[in-house]
Amino acid sequence: MKNRRLTEIIKRLEDHFGSNVRKSARKKKNLLDVLIAVKLSQNTTDRTSHKAYLNLKRRFAKWEDLINAPLQEIKKEIKVCGMAESKSRDIKAMLREMKKNYGKLTLNHLRRLSDDEIYEELLGYKGIGTKTIACLIAFGLERPAFPVDTHVHRVMNRMGIVNTTTPEKTFDVSNELIPVESKTTFHLNLIKFGRSVCKAPAPLCGECCVYDLCNFGQKQYYKDRNKGKIKENNFIILENI
């Protein structure tokens, strides 16, 4: 029964938000581009992090140039997305370590590795966790993966798909739970759903396309209380890199 419910939830969200993961127009995406975009998107909106990403790309002809740039210059370009101090420091340190380890700044060797090998290698870098790596696998390598951010963690627990206490635990459970062919699309649709309908402080339960499948104990209360219209917020930075 639980698997049938999950299948129906996946289907309804696909019907509402779409089922096609946007593929790169190029043959291969630059994996460092994707990785840096993920780092910039932490604790901010996708639109502001995308602005910061474009600022960096305009300011630095290649990522090697960022390694030797003063932190103030990097901070100036990414201040729009917040946490500029820590993000500029972390990105610079990460690129410096990768250059030292690989001799040149490229992650193309990851294309030859299995997903497990990629996790093992990249978890060795400070500030790179399972969510970041899953994003790289899903949007850089375009393999099936299910990254778990705060929206995904909140919505899956609120609906009763999982019962976990942290995004990391949700990721572990979801890896076996979500069908391989649905992982990336379901990830994207849960983010869009969490932003526009299943919001953190005041979910719009009366507008929910999976209301009857949701186990949220307060859904009737919020259905009666919140009558606001849905404001779609579907811009995903990693679909635009």
Protein Blocks (a to p, Z undefined) as FASTA:
>chain_A
ZZmmmmmmmmmmmmmnopcdcddfbfbdcfklmmmmmmmmgopafklmmmmmmmmmmmpm
bfklmmmpcfklmmmmmmmngpklmmmmmmmmmmmmmmmmnopacfklmmmpcfklmmmm
mmmpghiafklmmmmmmmmnopacddddfklmmmmmmnomaccfbfklmmmmmmmmpcfk
lmmmmmmmmmmmmmmmmgcklccfklpcklmmpcbfklmmmmmmmmcdcdddfbcfklmZ
Z
